């Protein structure tokens, strides 16, 4: 495993990190989730990402059990706040940040999180209120560093311009060979302001593993066939995308990598990316994913893959 510094923080995170959206406590049973966490540690993964809203606390609860007994300084733990937790509990108001942070810490069985992220931007709460509440969370010792997910360039710049508050060290955007939007503005703004990317869906919900044949039904037991996890992948199951990924497979083979490893290596080619978050339902998936670390790939192969991805983009009428 290799590690990268997370923005302006003192955290060194593994290039591959373990996420729990749609999986732990939701689509993957507890024993399987714990097995994946244990394998992650064996592979050198030290960065684990979750959120309060994943399964409305279920994911944090499973991770709390999986991490119990491990030295707290042996892993870097990130969670998020914003999503609807029921009963009107949602958003980034000072009241919600204080309540949801305490609730997350209880479920995670820890006194602090290393990274606390705004899951989305809250248009119903003044940014100053949010940033001041997050600053108090850091000063309390319950949070070490701050991040955001899927904020617009304008929202990011507004937070950077604020004085007298703690600033963000991480951005969590969707980013993959099939989804390159952050390159236009988010990554340049981040580079200039001590903010790293921790990327979600670097494999486009699994489509970039190449296991989905455009002319056949999805394999049994795959994410695309799951009642709990299938909705998120629907947008990537367009035949044009699937055909494009099949055309990339020879490029991955030429690089000596699996298709998943090739796609993850593409994400990690970007210096501003500190970590690619993967979701695993089986420990062996992590073994394959971690094979992307340190991969030396001819940039010409990546360029060909980018051309294929652009040509595969579904045409909307």
Secondary structure, 3 states (H helix, E strand, C coil): CCEEECCCCCCEEECEEEECCCCECCCECHHHHHHHHHHHHHCCCCEEECCCCHHHHHHHHHHHHHHCCCCHHHCEEEEEECCCCCCCCCCCCHHHHHHHHHHHHHHHCCCCEEEEEECCCCCCCCHHHHHHHHHHHHHCCCEEEEEECCCCHHHHHHHHHCCCCCCEEEECCECECCECHHHCCHHHHHHCCCCEEEEECCCHHHHHHCCCCCCCCCCCCCHHHCCCCCHHHHHHCCHHHHHHHHHHHHHHHHCCCCHHHHHHHHHHCCCCEEEEEECCCCHHHHHHHHCCCCCCCCHHHHHHHHHHHHHHCCCCC
